[in-house]
């Protein structure tokens, strides 16, 4: 009953892969089997993630052929993909085909965008290139654990980090028909959300002490959020999204504003949020404005709301690498393997980050 579950991590040296490895190191059931990196096979994991040296002192990155061999030697396994958009689907398709051929029961949580849409056409329209494994799309569900009671597919596509924070704030409004479908979203993210390779927008000397918007009203997460709202509660939403780059490394703060169908006070909206998330162990609804430092490096989300007349604003803070990516993925994998979804994820935020 307590045997370890082999876990494979795709994504090499990226920040999300590193966060997955940190969380797996402290998980009582998942045990790291291999970390795929075709560009760094054989190199020590601790060279890329020095902070994980104590957890993985002798672990090296594996090539795809080595991962396929290890996968064929186990009866079941968990596959976490933090590979880039466009590359993840092909890797997952290869490993699932190998698992099927050798009788291994493999389950996948993909953190990339490759399986977030129901059709290859929808994916291509947003990401601008053909889907590399369209036959697998029906095997994936894209949703947050808090917003889907029963999983009907073998695999999961985890929403993006901005999408996670936005969905946590927006879905209760739409599901309860509190607001009209038009929602205005302003989100601020830390630099780790832009990946490990420095660019003009993420390089610290340029981002430090600065705050700026990007891809205003054109960001691809808006379409992903609308699709997930439709799946979660069967209602359409029109998302006007303005993302911002913040001068910090980890965390997301999102404000979702909308027009209430009937004038309500703040207490009514806060009570509606609490009711919606009454069974959600990682969502806490507060009576005051949430602060990002209270959740950074944890899998928790803090929400609150203010209403005046027919205007409402819902605030949500999460850690982009944890709840918005690796932590949310591990929460899903816990459920897939019939473990309590809180397993390995209840460590509180460190504070004063």
C-alpha positions as semicolon CSV with decimal commas, in nm:
position;residue;x (nm);y (nm);z (nm)
1;X;0,000;0,000;0,000
2;X;0,289;0,237;0,071
3;X;0,513;0,137;-0,218
4;X;0,678;0,424;-0,399
5;X;0,530;0,549;-0,726
6;X;0,799;0,615;-0,990
7;X;0,790;0,973;-1,113
8;X;0,943;1,102;-1,436
9;X;1,004;1,472;-1,489
10;X;1,030;1,619;-1,838
11;X;1,167;1,967;-1,876
12;X;1,533;1,945;-1,787
13;X;1,678;2,252;-1,624
14;X;1,378;2,487;-1,626
15;X;1,238;2,658;-1,319
16;X;0,916;2,455;-1,314
17;X;1,111;2,130;-1,346
18;X;1,326;2,241;-1,053
19;X;1,016;2,313;-0,844
20;X;0,872;1,972;-0,933
21;X;1,194;1,809;-0,818
22;X;1,185;2,000;-0,489
23;X;0,828;1,891;-0,420
24;X;0,888;1,528;-0,521
25;X;1,188;1,516;-0,286
26;X;0,953;1,577;0,007
27;X;0,664;1,361;-0,114
28;X;0,598;1,040;0,082
29;X;0,482;0,836;-0,218
30;X;0,628;0,969;-0,543
31;X;0,991;0,873;-0,599
32;X;1,202;1,032;-0,870
33;X;1,285;0,779;-1,142
34;X;1,445;1,009;-1,400
35;X;1,468;1,367;-1,520
36;X;1,472;1,407;-1,896
37;X;1,714;1,652;-2,056
38;X;1,835;1,568;-2,406
39;X;2,066;1,870;-2,394
40;X;2,232;1,774;-2,062
41;X;2,226;1,390;-2,038
42;X;2,469;1,256;-1,783
43;X;2,526;1,593;-1,619
44;X;2,463;1,614;-1,243
45;X;2,120;1,746;-1,152
46;X;2,279;1,948;-0,871
47;X;2,480;2,147;-1,126
48;X;2,158;2,297;-1,262
49;X;1,976;2,306;-0,926
50;X;2,236;2,370;-0,656
51;X;1,967;2,414;-0,392
52;X;1,859;2,051;-0,452
53;X;2,204;1,899;-0,401
54;X;2,115;1,757;-0,061
55;X;1,806;1,584;-0,202
56;X;1,968;1,450;-0,520
57;X;2,344;1,426;-0,457
58;X;2,405;1,151;-0,713
59;X;2,125;1,203;-0,967
60;X;2,207;1,288;-1,328
61;X;1,988;1,401;-1,615
62;X;1,874;1,126;-1,852
63;X;1,838;1,108;-2,230
64;X;1,504;1,012;-2,382
65;X;1,620;0,658;-2,459
66;X;1,714;0,606;-2,093
67;X;1,376;0,736;-1,976
68;X;1,197;0,501;-2,217
69;X;1,397;0,206;-2,081
70;X;1,326;0,294;-1,718
71;X;0,959;0,347;-1,792
72;X;0,938;-0,003;-1,943
73;X;1,067;-0,155;-1,618
74;X;0,788;-0,036;-1,388
75;X;0,419;-0,140;-1,361
76;X;0,295;0,216;-1,327
77;X;0,435;0,567;-1,317
78;X;0,360;0,938;-1,298
79;X;0,489;1,162;-1,575
80;X;0,515;1,535;-1,511
81;X;0,592;1,745;-1,815
82;X;0,746;2,088;-1,770
83;X;0,881;2,080;-2,125
84;X;0,827;2,391;-2,341
85;X;0,509;2,457;-2,535
86;X;0,528;2,276;-2,868
87;X;0,784;2,022;-2,746
88;X;0,587;1,869;-2,460
89;X;0,318;1,696;-2,669
90;X;0,565;1,502;-2,883
91;X;0,759;1,382;-2,577
92;X;0,441;1,277;-2,399
93;X;0,314;1,097;-2,709
94;X;0,642;0,905;-2,737
95;X;0,641;0,799;-2,373
96;X;0,273;0,704;-2,366
97;X;0,323;0,489;-2,677
98;X;0,618;0,320;-2,507
99;X;0,416;0,266;-2,189
100;X;0,129;0,113;-2,383
101;X;0,363;-0,119;-2,573
102;X;0,525;-0,252;-2,256
103;X;0,213;-0,264;-2,036
104;X;0,309;0,021;-1,803
105;X;0,017;0,222;-1,660
106;X;0,138;0,577;-1,714
107;X;-0,047;0,889;-1,607
108;X;0,052;1,239;-1,722
109;X;0,007;1,591;-1,592
110;X;0,126;1,836;-1,856
111;X;0,217;2,185;-1,737
112;X;0,279;2,319;-2,087
113;X;0,002;2,459;-2,306
114;X;0,000;2,165;-2,547
115;X;-0,313;1,993;-2,415
116;X;-0,509;2,290;-2,279
117;X;-0,744;2,313;-2,576
118;X;-1,000;2,058;-2,692
119;X;-0,903;2,075;-3,059
120;X;-0,584;2,100;-3,261
121;X;-0,738;2,390;-3,451
122;X;-0,794;2,591;-3,133
123;X;-0,436;2,526;-3,022
124;X;-0,296;2,625;-3,361
125;X;-0,500;2,946;-3,371
126;X;-0,350;3,058;-3,039
127;X;0,007;2,924;-3,062
128;X;0,062;2,959;-3,435
129;X;0,184;2,609;-3,518
130;X;0,037;2,265;-3,568
131;X;-0,022;2,036;-3,271
132;X;0,232;1,753;-3,263
133;X;0,001;1,490;-3,106
134;X;-0,360;1,575;-3,197
135;X;-0,479;1,217;-3,146
136;X;-0,399;1,254;-2,773
137;X;-0,613;1,563;-2,710
138;X;-0,919;1,363;-2,602
139;X;-0,708;1,192;-2,335
140;X;-0,653;1,519;-2,145
141;X;-0,873;1,745;-1,934
142;X;-0,767;2,102;-1,863
143;X;-0,896;2,224;-1,527
144;X;-0,803;2,321;-1,174
145;X;-0,849;2,051;-0,907
146;X;-1,079;2,287;-0,715
147;X;-1,310;2,326;-1,013
148;X;-1,359;1,967;-1,131
149;X;-1,507;1,707;-0,899
150;X;-1,450;1,398;-1,115
151;X;-1,183;1,341;-1,377
152;X;-1,309;1,162;-1,688
153;X;-0,977;1,131;-1,874
154;X;-0,654;0,948;-1,786
155;X;-0,438;1,261;-1,810
156;X;-0,452;1,629;-1,712
157;X;-0,337;1,955;-1,866
158;X;-0,273;2,203;-1,589
159;X;-0,377;2,562;-1,666
160;X;-0,103;2,823;-1,679
161;X;0,001;3,027;-1,376
162;X;-0,186;3,345;-1,474
163;X;-0,482;3,127;-1,573
164;X;-0,478;2,949;-1,234
165;X;-0,501;3,273;-1,037
166;X;-0,764;3,417;-1,272
167;X;-0,978;3,104;-1,269
168;X;-0,974;3,083;-0,890
169;X;-1,114;3,437;-0,877
170;X;-1,345;3,428;-1,180
171;X;-1,518;3,089;-1,183
172;X;-1,721;3,144;-0,862
173;X;-1,854;3,471;-1,008
174;X;-1,964;3,310;-1,333
175;X;-2,083;2,981;-1,181
176;X;-2,318;3,162;-0,943
177;X;-2,423;3,412;-1,213
178;X;-2,317;3,695;-0,984
179;X;-2,168;3,896;-1,271
180;X;-2,221;3,956;-1,638
181;X;-1,988;3,752;-1,865
182;X;-1,748;4,043;-1,926
183;X;-1,454;4,030;-1,681
184;X;-1,155;4,263;-1,663
185;X;-0,834;4,105;-1,536
186;X;-0,509;4,272;-1,430
187;X;-0,231;4,037;-1,323
188;X;0,126;4,088;-1,205
189;X;0,378;3,803;-1,221
190;X;0,731;3,744;-1,100
191;X;1,027;3,693;-1,330
192;X;1,039;3,315;-1,284
193;X;0,720;3,297;-1,489
194;X;0,921;3,401;-1,794
195;X;1,158;3,104;-1,784
196;X;1,521;3,055;-1,698
197;X;1,685;3,208;-2,005
198;X;1,732;3,584;-1,957
199;X;1,565;3,817;-2,205
200;X;1,524;4,193;-2,217
201;X;1,200;4,159;-2,023
202;X;1,328;3,923;-1,754
203;X;1,693;4,018;-1,703
204;X;1,718;4,142;-1,344
205;X;1,889;4,482;-1,402
206;X;1,603;4,579;-1,635
207;X;1,319;4,431;-1,431
208;X;1,440;4,538;-1,087
209;X;1,236;4,825;-0,936
210;X;1,017;4,839;-1,246
211;X;0,658;4,750;-1,333
212;X;0,513;4,734;-1,684
213;X;0,239;4,572;-1,887
214;X;0,286;4,349;-2,190
215;X;0,059;4,186;-2,449
216;X;-0,229;4,395;-2,315
217;X;-0,566;4,254;-2,432
218;X;-0,386;4,009;-2,664
219;X;-0,228;3,760;-2,421
220;X;-0,302;3,398;-2,510
221;X;-0,400;3,309;-2,153
222;X;-0,729;3,496;-2,203
223;X;-0,850;3,229;-2,445
224;X;-0,733;2,952;-2,211
225;X;-0,918;3,109;-1,919
226;X;-1,239;3,144;-2,120
227;X;-1,216;2,780;-2,231
228;X;-1,163;2,659;-1,873
229;X;-1,456;2,868;-1,744
230;X;-1,676;2,709;-2,010
231;X;-1,563;2,361;-1,900
232;X;-1,595;2,436;-1,528
233;X;-1,945;2,580;-1,522
234;X;-2,087;2,563;-1,874
235;X;-2,101;2,939;-1,918
236;X;-1,922;3,168;-2,158
237;X;-1,703;3,451;-2,035
238;X;-1,541;3,742;-2,216
239;X;-1,197;3,800;-2,066
240;X;-1,013;4,131;-2,106
241;X;-0,666;4,054;-1,969
242;X;-0,374;4,289;-1,907
243;X;-0,065;4,111;-1,768
244;X;0,223;4,293;-1,598
245;X;0,583;4,206;-1,518
246;X;0,669;4,265;-1,153
247;X;1,011;4,330;-0,995
248;X;1,005;4,011;-0,784
249;X;1,104;3,651;-0,861
250;X;0,805;3,443;-0,747
251;X;0,434;3,504;-0,711
252;X;0,126;3,632;-0,893
253;X;-0,132;3,891;-0,790
254;X;-0,451;3,904;-0,995
255;X;-0,745;4,141;-0,974
256;X;-1,065;4,036;-1,152
257;X;-1,330;4,306;-1,191
258;X;-1,683;4,265;-1,320
259;X;-2,035;4,404;-1,318
260;X;-2,270;4,245;-1,069
261;X;-2,615;4,155;-1,200
262;X;-2,761;4,282;-0,873
263;X;-2,605;4,529;-0,631
264;X;-2,426;4,340;-0,352
265;X;-2,201;4,429;-0,063
266;X;-1,853;4,289;-0,001
267;X;-1,972;4,046;0,267
268;X;-2,210;3,879;0,020
269;X;-1,937;3,819;-0,239
270;X;-1,685;3,697;0,021
271;X;-1,949;3,455;0,153
272;X;-2,010;3,329;-0,201
273;X;-1,637;3,265;-0,246
274;X;-1,620;3,079;0,086
275;X;-1,917;2,865;-0,009
276;X;-1,769;2,777;-0,348
277;X;-1,434;2,676;-0,196
278;X;-1,566;2,518;0,123
279;X;-1,409;2,182;0,035
280;X;-1,089;2,316;-0,119
281;X;-0,796;2,263;0,119
282;X;-0,556;2,498;-0,060
283;X;-0,790;2,796;-0,107
284;X;-0,840;3,042;0,177
285;X;-1,089;3,327;0,149
286;X;-0,995;3,625;0,365
287;X;-1,180;3,925;0,502
288;X;-0,893;4,152;0,397
289;X;-0,677;4,204;0,091
290;X;-0,448;3,904;0,031
291;X;-0,072;3,954;0,028
292;X;0,158;3,763;-0,202
293;X;0,428;3,696;0,060
294;X;0,178;3,488;0,257
295;X;0,163;3,224;-0,018
296;X;0,495;3,240;-0,207
297;X;0,670;2,899;-0,221
298;X;0,353;2,723;-0,106
299;X;0,059;2,555;-0,281
300;X;-0,195;2,783;-0,116
301;X;-0,411;3,050;-0,278
302;X;-0,556;3,344;-0,087
303;X;-0,863;3,530;-0,215
304;X;-1,079;3,818;-0,107
305;X;-1,331;4,055;-0,264
306;X;-1,473;4,405;-0,246
307;X;-1,810;4,509;-0,388
308;X;-1,968;4,850;-0,420
309;X;-2,303;4,884;-0,588
310;X;-2,282;4,671;-0,899
311;X;-1,902;4,670;-0,922
312;X;-1,700;4,382;-0,780
313;X;-1,327;4,317;-0,754
314;X;-1,189;3,977;-0,656
315;X;-0,823;3,946;-0,559
316;X;-0,615;3,629;-0,577
317;X;-0,252;3,561;-0,488
318;X;-0,061;3,242;-0,563
319;X;0,293;3,126;-0,616
320;X;0,342;3,094;-0,992
321;X;0,588;2,803;-0,967
322;X;0,394;2,612;-0,699
323;X;0,014;2,647;-0,714
324;X;0,041;2,789;-1,066
325;X;0,255;2,505;-1,202
326;X;0,444;2,232;-1,013
327;X;0,232;2,231;-0,696
328;X;-0,094;2,227;-0,888
329;X;0,040;1,946;-1,106
330;X;0,136;1,741;-0,800
331;X;-0,206;1,809;-0,648
332;X;-0,364;1,665;-0,963
333;X;-0,131;1,364;-0,965
334;X;-0,224;1,289;-0,604
335;X;-0,586;1,268;-0,711
336;X;-0,507;1,057;-1,017
337;X;-0,332;0,800;-0,796
338;X;-0,611;0,809;-0,534
339;X;-0,396;0,982;-0,274
340;X;-0,526;1,265;-0,055
341;X;-0,474;1,568;-0,277
342;X;-0,288;1,747;0,002
343;X;-0,015;1,478;0,019
344;X;0,328;1,639;0,018
345;X;0,187;1,988;-0,033
346;X;0,083;2,124;0,307
347;X;0,405;2,306;0,395
348;X;0,316;2,668;0,474
349;X;0,472;2,963;0,297
350;X;0,812;3,054;0,443
351;X;0,721;3,421;0,494
352;X;0,951;3,724;0,460
353;X;1,067;3,609;0,117
